Amino acid sequence: MNLNKLDAFILVVEKGSFSEAAAALNSSQPSISLKIKSLEDELGLPLLDRGMTGIQPTAAGTLVYQAAKELRRRWQKLEDDLHGLQDTLTGNLTIGASTIPGTYLVPGLVKAFRDHFPNVEVSIDINDSEDSLKKLLDQQVDIAIVGMKPASPKLNSRQLTNDSLVLVTPNHHPLVHTAEADFSQLHQYEFVVRESGSGTRKRMEEFLAGHGLEITDLKIGLSIGSTEGVIAAVEAGLGISFISKLAALPAVKAGRVQMVENIDPIQRSFYFTTLKEAENRPLIKEFANLLFK
């Protein structure tokens, strides 16, 4: 039995879509279709009902799906047990992270982890928070460290650390020199914001909602897909923005932008998130132990 066929089948059933399963596996839709057809030929039964209401497993497909999930779980446990027979922890750990923790927080955590377990190969995959959590659910990453608390019942999350969003402006902006600057004045100025799906943007939207506002009530001059892009846009005079203090401090120190001290920062947290069914895997467990000891 080819485990790649089972992985493809599992994702098609869970997503109800060949194209979404292909995207999750970094494959093509024809390749996924061939794997499913090969699996059906091997077992001698149709496994999927491609009806008007979408893709659903047949009765046989439901049995194969349940068995495939259990087989994958057992195979993962076997791999973990085999690693445990070695003198030290080995293997590959992929950390999905949103932009701010992926850039400013996770590298230091990885350094501390590899000081303890030098034979583990670690990768950091940086996306926005929503995409990082989606990749975790698709098992494309082992851990997600993101700026929003996940809602999926398949995930467990713990607050890792706190951060704040501070207001930054171009140098010599009027707000910097306004002694009585307050939140009510911000609607006068154009904003640069992160893209939808960003934890920074979601927290900003939550904060605005607490003041009876929506992000569309602001003058949005530019939406951009990275915090560094936001800083560069503010530096160029395209608007003002709330960004992570972790990112703001080096930019302010370098003289690129200025931070408005009179506007209270927006508090936020970063969350360490795992799949419930995978949180006891040795690599994930040891990384968590390092963070929460």
URTA-V472424 format. One line per field, one symbol per residue. phi: phi as a letter, one per 40 degrees, with the letter a starting at -180 (. if undefined). psi: psi as a letter, one per 30 degrees, with the letter a starting at -180 (. if undefined). Layout:
BEGIN
phi=???
psi=???
END
This chain:
BEGIN
phi=.ccccccccdcccccgaccccccccfbbcdcccccccccccccgacbbbcccchcbccdccccccccccccccccccccccccccccacbhbbbbcacdccccbbcdcccccccccbccccbbbbcacccccccccccgcbcabbbcaccbcccbbbbccabaacbcbbccgcdccbccbdaccccccbcbbbccchcccccccccccccbgbbcccccccabacaccccccccdcgcibacbdcdccdcccccgcbbbccccccccabbbcbbcdcbcccdcccccccccbc
psi=kjfeeeeeeeeeeefgkeeeeeeeghaleeeeeeeeeeeeeefgkkfkjiafgakkkleeeeeeeeeeeeeeeeeeeeeeeeefflflklakkkjkkleeeeefeeeeeeeeefeeifgkkkkkjkaleeeeeeeeeghflekkjlgkklfkffkkkkkellllklkkllkgkeeegjegkleffffflkkklllkfkeeeeeeeeeeefggllfffljjfkklgleeeeeeeeefgfallklkeeeeeeeeefgellkjffkkljkllkkjklkefffgkeeeeeeeeeeg.
END
